[in-house]
Amino acid sequence: MILTVNDINKMKNNAWDIYQRYQATMAGQLDDDIGDLESKFNEIACDMGVDYSDLWEEFENDHSAKYGL
């Protein structure tokens, strides 16, 4: 399957939403299933053709920069 820039952007936005939900769940603000969030995130990363840990690290860095952590 050939991915367009729009496809990649949509998947990245979905992964970012999952990352945010994961962070909120870890902080006790949401009651989502961590395993389910991780699974969905990993599936999106795989569909994008990137390693899930690289995508997670990118989001960690973005999150830290955004909030001055």
Backbone as XML, in Angstrom:
<?xml version="1.0"?>
<chain id="A" units="angstrom">
  <residue number="1" name="MET">
    <atom name="N" x="0.848" y="-1.178" z="0.000"/>
    <atom name="CA" x="0.000" y="0.000" z="0.000"/>
    <atom name="C" x="0.896" y="1.246" z="0.000"/>
  </residue>
  <residue number="2" name="ILE">
    <atom name="N" x="0.621" y="2.146" z="-0.891"/>
    <atom name="CA" x="1.368" y="3.397" z="-0.970"/>
    <atom name="C" x="0.633" y="4.442" z="-0.120"/>
  </residue>
  <residue number="3" name="LEU">
    <atom name="N" x="1.387" y="5.072" z="0.762"/>
    <atom name="CA" x="0.805" y="6.076" z="1.647"/>
    <atom name="C" x="1.061" y="7.469" z="1.091"/>
  </residue>
  <residue number="4" name="THR">
    <atom name="N" x="0.045" y="8.297" z="1.163"/>
    <atom name="CA" x="0.197" y="9.689" z="0.764"/>
    <atom name="C" x="0.616" y="10.496" z="1.986"/>
  </residue>
  <residue number="5" name="VAL">
    <atom name="N" x="1.018" y="11.722" z="1.763"/>
    <atom name="CA" x="1.368" y="12.616" z="2.866"/>
    <atom name="C" x="0.161" y="12.793" z="3.780"/>
  </residue>
  <residue number="6" name="ASN">
    <atom name="N" x="-1.025" y="12.904" z="3.193"/>
    <atom name="CA" x="-2.238" y="13.041" z="4.008"/>
    <atom name="C" x="-2.475" y="11.809" z="4.864"/>
  </residue>
  <residue number="7" name="ASP">
    <atom name="N" x="-2.239" y="10.615" z="4.293"/>
    <atom name="CA" x="-2.392" y="9.378" z="5.059"/>
    <atom name="C" x="-1.457" y="9.377" z="6.266"/>
  </residue>
  <residue number="8" name="ILE">
    <atom name="N" x="-0.218" y="9.727" z="6.028"/>
    <atom name="CA" x="0.780" y="9.740" z="7.104"/>
    <atom name="C" x="0.418" y="10.775" z="8.161"/>
  </residue>
  <residue number="9" name="ASN">
    <atom name="N" x="-0.023" y="11.950" z="7.724"/>
    <atom name="CA" x="-0.416" y="12.991" z="8.684"/>
    <atom name="C" x="-1.602" y="12.542" z="9.534"/>
  </residue>
  <residue number="10" name="LYS">
    <atom name="N" x="-2.581" y="11.892" z="8.919"/>
    <atom name="CA" x="-3.745" y="11.395" z="9.674"/>
    <atom name="C" x="-3.321" y="10.347" z="10.690"/>
  </residue>
  <residue number="11" name="MET">
    <atom name="N" x="-2.466" y="9.420" z="10.254"/>
    <atom name="CA" x="-2.001" y="8.373" z="11.164"/>
    <atom name="C" x="-1.184" y="8.975" z="12.305"/>
  </residue>
  <residue number="12" name="LYS">
    <atom name="N" x="-0.352" y="9.947" z="11.983"/>
    <atom name="CA" x="0.461" y="10.593" z="13.015"/>
    <atom name="C" x="-0.430" y="11.336" z="14.013"/>
  </residue>
  <residue number="13" name="ASN">
    <atom name="N" x="-1.475" y="11.991" z="13.517"/>
    <atom name="CA" x="-2.418" y="12.673" z="14.413"/>
    <atom name="C" x="-3.149" y="11.677" z="15.302"/>
  </residue>
  <residue number="14" name="ASN">
    <atom name="N" x="-3.539" y="10.534" z="14.734"/>
    <atom name="CA" x="-4.197" y="9.494" z="15.534"/>
    <atom name="C" x="-3.247" y="8.953" z="16.596"/>
  </residue>
  <residue number="15" name="ALA">
    <atom name="N" x="-1.994" y="8.736" z="16.213"/>
    <atom name="CA" x="-0.994" y="8.250" z="17.170"/>
    <atom name="C" x="-0.771" y="9.284" z="18.274"/>
  </residue>
  <residue number="16" name="TRP">
    <atom name="N" x="-0.743" y="10.568" z="17.906"/>
    <atom name="CA" x="-0.576" y="11.631" z="18.900"/>
    <atom name="C" x="-1.747" y="11.639" z="19.880"/>
  </residue>
  <residue number="17" name="ASP">
    <atom name="N" x="-2.955" y="11.469" z="19.381"/>
    <atom name="CA" x="-4.130" y="11.404" z="20.254"/>
    <atom name="C" x="-4.012" y="10.236" z="21.238"/>
  </residue>
  <residue number="18" name="ILE">
    <atom name="N" x="-3.561" y="9.092" z="20.739"/>
    <atom name="CA" x="-3.384" y="7.932" z="21.606"/>
    <atom name="C" x="-2.295" y="8.216" z="22.642"/>
  </residue>
  <residue number="19" name="TYR">
    <atom name="N" x="-1.208" y="8.832" z="22.213"/>
    <atom name="CA" x="-0.136" y="9.206" z="23.139"/>
    <atom name="C" x="-0.680" y="10.114" z="24.249"/>
  </residue>
  <residue number="20" name="GLN">
    <atom name="N" x="-1.476" y="11.092" z="23.867"/>
    <atom name="CA" x="-2.053" y="12.024" z="24.854"/>
    <atom name="C" x="-2.977" y="11.289" z="25.825"/>
  </residue>
  <residue number="21" name="ARG">
    <atom name="N" x="-3.783" y="10.361" z="25.312"/>
    <atom name="CA" x="-4.679" y="9.579" z="26.163"/>
    <atom name="C" x="-3.856" y="8.711" z="27.123"/>
  </residue>
  <residue number="22" name="TYR">
    <atom name="N" x="-2.766" y="8.150" z="26.613"/>
    <atom name="CA" x="-1.882" y="7.344" z="27.459"/>
    <atom name="C" x="-1.339" y="8.196" z="28.606"/>
  </residue>
  <residue number="23" name="GLN">
    <atom name="N" x="-0.845" y="9.382" z="28.283"/>
    <atom name="CA" x="-0.285" y="10.271" z="29.316"/>
    <atom name="C" x="-1.356" y="10.643" z="30.346"/>
  </residue>
  <residue number="24" name="ALA">
    <atom name="N" x="-2.564" y="10.948" z="29.855"/>
    <atom name="CA" x="-3.654" y="11.314" z="30.769"/>
    <atom name="C" x="-4.051" y="10.120" z="31.641"/>
  </residue>
  <residue number="25" name="THR">
    <atom name="N" x="-4.036" y="8.937" z="31.087"/>
    <atom name="CA" x="-4.366" y="7.741" z="31.858"/>
    <atom name="C" x="-3.306" y="7.495" z="32.931"/>
  </residue>
  <residue number="26" name="MET">
    <atom name="N" x="-2.039" y="7.643" z="32.563"/>
    <atom name="CA" x="-0.958" y="7.454" z="33.533"/>
    <atom name="C" x="-1.033" y="8.490" z="34.654"/>
  </residue>
  <residue number="27" name="ALA">
    <atom name="N" x="-1.562" y="9.681" z="34.344"/>
    <atom name="CA" x="-1.690" y="10.740" z="35.350"/>
    <atom name="C" x="-2.980" y="10.600" z="36.161"/>
  </residue>
  <residue number="28" name="GLY">
    <atom name="N" x="-3.784" y="9.580" z="35.837"/>
    <atom name="CA" x="-5.020" y="9.354" z="36.585"/>
    <atom name="C" x="-6.186" y="10.201" z="36.123"/>
  </residue>
  <residue number="29" name="GLN">
    <atom name="N" x="-6.044" y="10.875" z="34.989"/>
    <atom name="CA" x="-7.109" y="11.732" z="34.491"/>
    <atom name="C" x="-8.118" y="10.974" z="33.637"/>
  </residue>
  <residue number="30" name="LEU">
    <atom name="N" x="-7.701" y="9.849" z="33.072"/>
    <atom name="CA" x="-8.588" y="8.989" z="32.282"/>
    <atom name="C" x="-8.452" y="7.564" z="32.796"/>
  </residue>
  <residue number="31" name="ASP">
    <atom name="N" x="-9.402" y="6.743" z="32.418"/>
    <atom name="CA" x="-9.390" y="5.350" z="32.868"/>
    <atom name="C" x="-9.321" y="4.401" z="31.674"/>
  </residue>
  <residue number="32" name="ASP">
    <atom name="N" x="-8.515" y="4.763" z="30.673"/>
    <atom name="CA" x="-8.372" y="3.920" z="29.489"/>
    <atom name="C" x="-7.496" y="2.715" z="29.809"/>
  </residue>
  <residue number="33" name="ASP">
    <atom name="N" x="-7.623" y="1.679" z="29.000"/>
    <atom name="CA" x="-6.798" y="0.494" z="29.142"/>
    <atom name="C" x="-5.434" y="0.758" z="28.503"/>
  </residue>
  <residue number="34" name="ILE">
    <atom name="N" x="-4.380" y="0.733" z="29.308"/>
    <atom name="CA" x="-3.026" y="1.039" z="28.842"/>
    <atom name="C" x="-2.598" y="0.075" z="27.734"/>
  </residue>
  <residue number="35" name="GLY">
    <atom name="N" x="-2.877" y="-1.199" z="27.920"/>
    <atom name="CA" x="-2.500" y="-2.198" z="26.923"/>
    <atom name="C" x="-3.169" y="-1.956" z="25.585"/>
  </residue>
  <residue number="36" name="ASP">
    <atom name="N" x="-4.431" y="-1.552" z="25.636"/>
    <atom name="CA" x="-5.172" y="-1.249" z="24.407"/>
    <atom name="C" x="-4.576" y="-0.031" z="23.705"/>
  </residue>
  <residue number="37" name="LEU">
    <atom name="N" x="-4.240" y="0.994" z="24.474"/>
    <atom name="CA" x="-3.626" y="2.191" z="23.894"/>
    <atom name="C" x="-2.280" y="1.855" z="23.258"/>
  </residue>
  <residue number="38" name="GLU">
    <atom name="N" x="-1.470" y="1.073" z="23.971"/>
    <atom name="CA" x="-0.162" y="0.688" z="23.433"/>
    <atom name="C" x="-0.316" y="-0.116" z="22.143"/>
  </residue>
  <residue number="39" name="SER">
    <atom name="N" x="-1.270" y="-1.018" z="22.136"/>
    <atom name="CA" x="-1.505" y="-1.851" z="20.959"/>
    <atom name="C" x="-1.915" y="-1.005" z="19.756"/>
  </residue>
  <residue number="40" name="LYS">
    <atom name="N" x="-2.835" y="-0.081" z="19.978"/>
    <atom name="CA" x="-3.285" y="0.800" z="18.895"/>
    <atom name="C" x="-2.134" y="1.667" z="18.386"/>
  </residue>
  <residue number="41" name="PHE">
    <atom name="N" x="-1.340" y="2.191" z="19.312"/>
    <atom name="CA" x="-0.209" y="3.036" z="18.938"/>
    <atom name="C" x="0.780" y="2.239" z="18.095"/>
  </residue>
  <residue number="42" name="ASN">
    <atom name="N" x="1.113" y="1.040" z="18.551"/>
    <atom name="CA" x="2.068" y="0.197" z="17.833"/>
    <atom name="C" x="1.561" y="-0.172" z="16.447"/>
  </residue>
  <residue number="43" name="GLU">
    <atom name="N" x="0.266" y="-0.423" z="16.341"/>
    <atom name="CA" x="-0.326" y="-0.763" z="15.046"/>
    <atom name="C" x="-0.222" y="0.410" z="14.067"/>
  </residue>
  <residue number="44" name="ILE">
    <atom name="N" x="-0.482" y="1.614" z="14.554"/>
    <atom name="CA" x="-0.375" y="2.795" z="13.694"/>
    <atom name="C" x="1.072" y="2.994" z="13.249"/>
  </residue>
  <residue number="45" name="ALA">
    <atom name="N" x="2.003" y="2.863" z="14.177"/>
    <atom name="CA" x="3.426" y="3.016" z="13.831"/>
    <atom name="C" x="3.821" y="1.996" z="12.770"/>
  </residue>
  <residue number="46" name="CYS">
    <atom name="N" x="3.378" y="0.759" z="12.934"/>
    <atom name="CA" x="3.675" y="-0.291" z="11.960"/>
    <atom name="C" x="3.089" y="0.069" z="10.596"/>
  </residue>
  <residue number="47" name="ASP">
    <atom name="N" x="1.841" y="0.536" z="10.585"/>
    <atom name="CA" x="1.192" y="0.935" z="9.325"/>
    <atom name="C" x="1.947" y="2.080" z="8.651"/>
  </residue>
  <residue number="48" name="MET">
    <atom name="N" x="2.561" y="2.941" z="9.464"/>
    <atom name="CA" x="3.341" y="4.056" z="8.932"/>
    <atom name="C" x="4.715" y="3.609" z="8.449"/>
  </residue>
  <residue number="49" name="GLY">
    <atom name="N" x="5.130" y="2.419" z="8.856"/>
    <atom name="CA" x="6.443" y="1.916" z="8.475"/>
    <atom name="C" x="7.568" y="2.451" z="9.340"/>
  </residue>
  <residue number="50" name="VAL">
    <atom name="N" x="7.242" y="2.832" z="10.575"/>
    <atom name="CA" x="8.257" y="3.327" z="11.503"/>
    <atom name="C" x="8.251" y="2.465" z="12.759"/>
  </residue>
  <residue number="51" name="ASP">
    <atom name="N" x="9.365" y="2.458" z="13.456"/>
    <atom name="CA" x="9.450" y="1.742" z="14.716"/>
    <atom name="C" x="8.643" y="2.499" z="15.767"/>
  </residue>
  <residue number="52" name="TYR">
    <atom name="N" x="7.830" y="1.767" z="16.513"/>
    <atom name="CA" x="6.970" y="2.423" z="17.497"/>
    <atom name="C" x="7.778" y="3.210" z="18.521"/>
  </residue>
  <residue number="53" name="SER">
    <atom name="N" x="8.957" y="2.716" z="18.892"/>
    <atom name="CA" x="9.749" y="3.422" z="19.908"/>
    <atom name="C" x="10.302" y="4.742" z="19.371"/>
  </residue>
  <residue number="54" name="ASP">
    <atom name="N" x="10.605" y="4.788" z="18.078"/>
    <atom name="CA" x="11.059" y="6.049" z="17.483"/>
    <atom name="C" x="9.935" y="7.079" z="17.464"/>
  </residue>
  <residue number="55" name="LEU">
    <atom name="N" x="8.731" y="6.627" z="17.116"/>
    <atom name="CA" x="7.580" y="7.534" z="17.090"/>
    <atom name="C" x="7.247" y="8.000" z="18.506"/>
  </residue>
  <residue number="56" name="TRP">
    <atom name="N" x="7.311" y="7.075" z="19.465"/>
    <atom name="CA" x="7.036" y="7.429" z="20.863"/>
    <atom name="C" x="8.039" y="8.462" z="21.355"/>
  </residue>
  <residue number="57" name="GLU">
    <atom name="N" x="9.316" y="8.258" z="21.032"/>
    <atom name="CA" x="10.362" y="9.190" z="21.453"/>
    <atom name="C" x="10.144" y="10.576" z="20.832"/>
  </residue>
  <residue number="58" name="GLU">
    <atom name="N" x="9.736" y="10.598" z="19.569"/>
    <atom name="CA" x="9.429" y="11.878" z="18.916"/>
    <atom name="C" x="8.326" y="12.610" z="19.671"/>
  </residue>
  <residue number="59" name="PHE">
    <atom name="N" x="7.291" y="11.870" z="20.064"/>
    <atom name="CA" x="6.187" y="12.482" z="20.802"/>
    <atom name="C" x="6.626" y="12.909" z="22.200"/>
  </residue>
  <residue number="60" name="GLU">
    <atom name="N" x="7.478" y="12.119" z="22.840"/>
    <atom name="CA" x="8.012" y="12.495" z="24.150"/>
    <atom name="C" x="8.755" y="13.824" z="24.054"/>
  </residue>
  <residue number="61" name="ASN">
    <atom name="N" x="9.580" y="13.952" z="23.020"/>
    <atom name="CA" x="10.339" y="15.182" z="22.824"/>
    <atom name="C" x="9.420" y="16.366" z="22.533"/>
  </residue>
  <residue number="62" name="ASP">
    <atom name="N" x="8.422" y="16.153" z="21.681"/>
    <atom name="CA" x="7.453" y="17.212" z="21.380"/>
    <atom name="C" x="6.695" y="17.628" z="22.634"/>
  </residue>
  <residue number="63" name="HIS">
    <atom name="N" x="6.277" y="16.636" z="23.410"/>
    <atom name="CA" x="5.527" y="16.893" z="24.642"/>
    <atom name="C" x="6.386" y="17.685" z="25.633"/>
  </residue>
  <residue number="64" name="SER">
    <atom name="N" x="7.636" y="17.267" z="25.787"/>
    <atom name="CA" x="8.543" y="17.954" z="26.701"/>
    <atom name="C" x="8.794" y="19.386" z="26.273"/>
  </residue>
  <residue number="65" name="ALA">
    <atom name="N" x="9.000" y="19.576" z="24.990"/>
    <atom name="CA" x="9.256" y="20.931" z="24.472"/>
    <atom name="C" x="8.022" y="21.805" z="24.627"/>
  </residue>
  <residue number="66" name="LYS">
    <atom name="N" x="6.861" y="21.228" z="24.393"/>
    <atom name="CA" x="5.609" y="21.986" z="24.466"/>
    <atom name="C" x="5.328" y="22.483" z="25.879"/>
  </residue>
  <residue number="67" name="TYR">
    <atom name="N" x="5.658" y="21.638" z="26.869"/>
    <atom name="CA" x="5.347" y="21.978" z="28.253"/>
    <atom name="C" x="6.571" y="22.382" z="29.061"/>
  </residue>
  <residue number="68" name="GLY">
    <atom name="N" x="7.696" y="22.553" z="28.389"/>
    <atom name="CA" x="8.903" y="23.011" z="29.062"/>
    <atom name="C" x="9.435" y="22.042" z="30.081"/>
  </residue>
  <residue number="69" name="LEU">
    <atom name="N" x="9.307" y="20.765" z="29.797"/>
    <atom name="CA" x="9.771" y="19.729" z="30.750"/>
    <atom name="C" x="11.197" y="19.344" z="30.457"/>
  </residue>
</chain>
